[in-house]
Amino acid sequence: MTRERKTQLITLAAMAVVGAIALGRLPRSSRPPAGPVDAIYAVMDAARAGDIKSYLACYGGAMRSALDQSLHESGEAGFAKYLRETNAAIKGVAVGEPQTAGDGEASVRVEYVYQDRNEVQTMHLQKGEAGWRITSVEGTARVKTLVPYGTPVN
């Protein structure tokens, strides 16, 4: 193997590694949701960024219609601000394993961690041609925490 050929192979290998790293760093919202959990992370990423288009794309059915109405009433700037502000207080999230309820339907328990409390919601999703979409969300329930987030450990 010539020196020139070795240099070409090393360059190609380095480019492949850089490409793989770049693809791995894409925001979740840039990737199509492969499963129910991916759809939940995509909606959270979109909300955190105030990305209305990506946020709305995560919803389907009557829930999407209600969100479209809310966007219409508050305007794009107000809706984007609302998304960013409501997600700014979230310190972490725990997404449970999807519970399938039939072909193309799933329910997922999502626990949000805040500074002073935890809250749990169950999200219901359906799989369509465009992937998984959140179609309904059960009311939020507060979870009693023994140690608040950020409490120093001795």
HELIX and SHEET records of a PDB file:
HELIX    1   1 ARG A    3  GLY A   24  1                                  22    
HELIX    2   2 ARG A   28  SER A   30  5                                   3    
HELIX    3   3 PRO A   36  ALA A   49  1                                  14    
HELIX    4   4 ILE A   52  ALA A   57  1                                   6    
HELIX    5   5 GLY A   61  ALA A   88  1                                  28    
SHEET    1   A 3 GLY A  92  VAL A  95  0                                        
SHEET    2   A 3 GLU A 105  VAL A 113 -1                                        
SHEET    3   A 3 GLN A  99  GLY A 102 -1                                        
SHEET    1   B 4 GLY A  92  VAL A  95  0                                        
SHEET    2   B 4 GLU A 105  VAL A 113 -1                                        
SHEET    3   B 4 ASN A 118  GLY A 128 -1                                        
SHEET    4   B 4 GLY A 131  VAL A 137 -1                                        
SHEET    1   C 4 GLY A  92  VAL A  95  0                                        
SHEET    2   C 4 GLU A 105  VAL A 113 -1                                        
SHEET    3   C 4 ASN A 118  GLY A 128 -1                                        
SHEET    4   C 4 ALA A 141  VAL A 143 -1                                        
END                                                                             
